[in-house]
Amino acid sequence: MSFKLQRSNKYPVIFGILGVGVLAASFLFDPSERLSFVLPLITTIGGLAAFLYSKHSQETELFRQLFQEFNARYDDLNTPLNEIYLRAEGDPLTKGDYEFLYDYFNLCAEEKMFADAGCIDHRVWKSWQNGMLHFAGDAEIRELWETELIQDSYYGFKIPKTK
């Protein structure tokens, strides 16, 4: 299951629906037995809802940390990447360009790995893919990237398909 930031608003609804269901089912029991039926089930449902909410909270914190780390790393690469992308037509990539591009390829592969693991919200991953498509639009960058990917050194990453 992939991580979605907006998922936490469903937990109170789930708790409410299950709680109402238990209360409704309790009327099938004798009034003297009703409490012994309702209390354990409501406690179990509450515990499950608390567990799910806690798990979502932990996933949100992991997402926040990854999001900040990946964006900080991208910010460090952004200016050189744009300079490489905007270089004069026909100018070959330099050794320094390769270094920045390898760092960028690694960043993209790591982002994809965490997105596949369900740690990155799908909207964020889509946005990051759009950025990758931008730089892959440069023929020399794309050729270098594809050559690197043949070596399978980027965790199975594939260049996103054009829109």
C-alpha positions in Angstrom: 0.0 0.0 0.0 1.5 3.4 -0.9 1.7 6.3 1.5 -1.0 9.0 1.1 -0.9 12.2 3.2 -4.7 12.5 3.3 -5.3 9.0 4.6 -5.5 10.0 8.3 -8.9 11.6 8.0 -10.4 8.2 7.3 -9.5 6.7 10.7 -12.2 8.5 12.8 -14.8 7.6 10.1 -13.7 3.9 10.3 -13.9 4.0 14.1 -17.3 5.7 14.0 -18.8 3.2 11.5 -17.5 0.2 13.4 -18.5 1.6 16.7 -22.1 2.2 15.5 -22.1 -1.3 14.1 -21.1 -2.8 17.4 -23.7 -0.7 19.3 -26.4 -1.8 16.8 -25.4 -5.4 17.1 -25.5 -5.1 20.9 -29.3 -4.8 20.8 -29.4 -8.5 19.6 -28.2 -9.4 23.1 -30.0 -9.5 26.4 -29.6 -6.0 28.2 -27.7 -7.7 31.0 -25.1 -9.1 28.6 -24.9 -6.0 26.4 -22.1 -4.3 28.3 -19.9 -7.4 28.3 -20.3 -7.5 24.5 -19.9 -3.8 23.7 -17.0 -2.8 25.9 -14.4 -5.3 24.6 -15.3 -4.7 21.0 -15.3 -0.9 21.3 -11.9 -1.1 23.1 -10.6 -3.3 20.4 -11.8 -1.0 17.6 -10.4 2.0 19.5 -7.1 0.3 19.8 -7.0 -0.6 16.1 -7.9 3.0 15.2 -5.2 4.3 17.5 -2.7 1.9 16.0 -3.5 2.9 12.4 -3.4 6.6 13.3 0.0 6.1 15.0 1.3 4.1 12.1 0.2 6.9 9.7 1.8 9.5 11.9 5.1 7.6 11.8 4.8 7.3 8.0 4.1 11.0 7.8 7.2 11.8 9.8 9.3 9.5 7.6 7.8 11.1 4.5 8.6 14.6 5.9 12.2 13.6 6.6 12.7 12.1 3.1 11.0 15.0 1.4 13.2 17.5 3.2 16.4 15.5 2.5 15.7 14.9 -1.2 14.7 18.5 -1.8 17.8 19.8 0.0 20.0 17.5 -2.1 18.2 18.6 -5.2 18.6 22.3 -4.3 22.4 21.7 -4.1 22.3 20.3 -7.6 19.7 22.6 -9.2 21.9 25.4 -10.4 24.6 23.2 -12.0 21.9 21.0 -13.5 20.2 24.0 -15.1 23.6 25.3 -16.3 24.3 21.9 -17.9 20.8 21.8 -19.4 21.0 25.3 -20.8 24.6 25.0 -22.2 25.1 26.2 -25.7 23.9 23.8 -28.4 26.7 21.5 -29.5 28.8 22.0 -26.3 29.7 18.6 -25.1 29.3 17.5 -21.5 32.4 18.2 -19.3 33.9 16.0 -16.6 32.3 18.3 -14.0 29.0 17.9 -15.8 29.3 14.2 -15.5 29.9 14.4 -11.7 26.8 16.5 -11.2 24.7 14.3 -13.4 25.8 11.1 -11.6 24.8 12.7 -8.3 21.5 13.6 -9.9 20.9 10.1 -11.3 21.6 8.7 -7.9 19.1 11.1 -6.3 16.5 10.2 -8.8 17.1 6.4 -8.2 16.8 6.8 -4.5 13.6 8.8 -4.8 12.2 6.1 -7.0 13.2 3.4 -4.6 11.4 5.1 -1.7 8.4 5.8 -3.9 8.2 2.1 -4.8 8.5 1.3 -1.1 5.4 3.4 -0.5 7.1 6.1 1.5 6.6 9.0 -0.9 3.1 10.4 -1.6 2.2 9.7 -5.2 1.6 13.5 -6.0 5.1 14.3 -4.9 6.6 11.4 -6.9 4.7 12.6 -10.0 6.1 16.1 -9.5 9.7 14.7 -9.2 9.2 12.6 -12.3 8.2 15.7 -14.2 11.5 17.3 -13.2 13.3 14.2 -14.3 11.6 14.4 -17.7 12.7 18.0 -18.1 16.4 17.1 -17.8 16.0 13.8 -19.7 14.8 16.1 -22.6 18.4 17.0 -23.3 19.7 14.4 -25.7 23.2 14.2 -24.2 21.9 14.0 -20.7 19.5 11.3 -21.7 22.1 9.3 -23.6 24.5 9.4 -20.6 21.6 8.4 -18.3 20.6 5.5 -20.5 24.2 4.3 -20.8 24.5 4.4 -17.0 21.2 2.5 -16.6 22.5 -0.4 -18.8 25.0 -1.1 -16.0 22.0 -1.6 -13.6 23.7 0.6 -11.0 20.6 2.6 -10.0 18.4 0.1 -8.2 16.4 -0.8 -11.3 15.5 2.8 -12.0 14.2 3.6 -15.4 14.0 7.1 -17.0 10.3 8.2 -16.9 8.5 8.1 -20.2 7.6 11.4 -21.8 4.2 12.8 -21.0 
